[in-house]
């Protein structure tokens, strides 16, 4: 015979108190006599009662859940950000609902609609592309939305990120100082704001500041894909490029392995700087020189800021666009300075 579920009514009946009293105990309300609280807690423990978060949300208008939307579940960059989010969420007693845009058949707007239907109290969005339909969903939503570890085409959304423009300039300047006359740029997608409005213009500005020629043909698109990046290596070499800044570590690994298979020595013949600083950078041989981002901290700060927005609202003096520090970590795909 199937065991009957333990409900708030079951606990109230067993403890001989009202359901309102049980609710107050569960939610930490201090307006309960100590002996009554102890009795209710004893029954809860004995019956292994687990409060229904949805029911509690209906009563309090909050579900203590946050939605986290990432582009790719297999991308180490977003996984490390999500770890920081999850740890801080646990501290503040929030559950995290994680959805990846590449593992569902729905369109991004349907993913957000589905998340909103779950009555989440806030959303952390890590995607690089914000369609007009998505903007409309966020604008019409009564809950706070924050962009983490990325840039989207909506300045009204709070964000936590590094300065992607400066990181790109730091990389190009470093390679130019090693005497390279043709430096390429490999990005995931050339139309997303993080690249179209940040990395690509910064790449051009850095080249021109170094007295080098900017050629749009030296900007390559690898769709954040290892195999595509691997296949681009020959074209990169054919264009006379001898150094490359790559926005994503996995794409950089693809180019690195292809160059090795093509008989090129890295860094003697060709230098590479990758843009994320994930664990992948230290798994390659040679290990990748990278822009190091505080990914765990980006996630943790994002969740802390979202918590304040959910509980206190955004104050006039609240900094809603946090830019965190990055650094260029030299490993083995760039030559040591002489």
Buried (B, 14 or more C-beta within 10 A) or exposed (E): EEEEEBBBEBBBEBBEBEBEBBBBBBEEEEEBEEEBBEBBBEBBEEBEBEBEBEEBBEEEEBBBBBBBBBBBBEBBBBBBBBBBBBBBBEEBEBBBBBBBBEEEEEEBBEBBBBBBEEBBBBBBBBBBBBBEBBBEBBEEBEBBBBBBBBBBBBEEBBBBBBBBBBBBBBBBBBBBEBEBEBBBBBBBBBEBBBBBBBBBEBBBBBBEEBEBEBEEEBBBBBEBBBEBBBBBBEEBBEEEBBBBBBBBBBBBBBBBBBBBEEEBEBBEEBBBBBBBBBEBBBEBEBBBBBBBBBBBBBBBBBBBBBBBBBEEEEEEEEEBEBEBEBBBBBBBBBBEEE
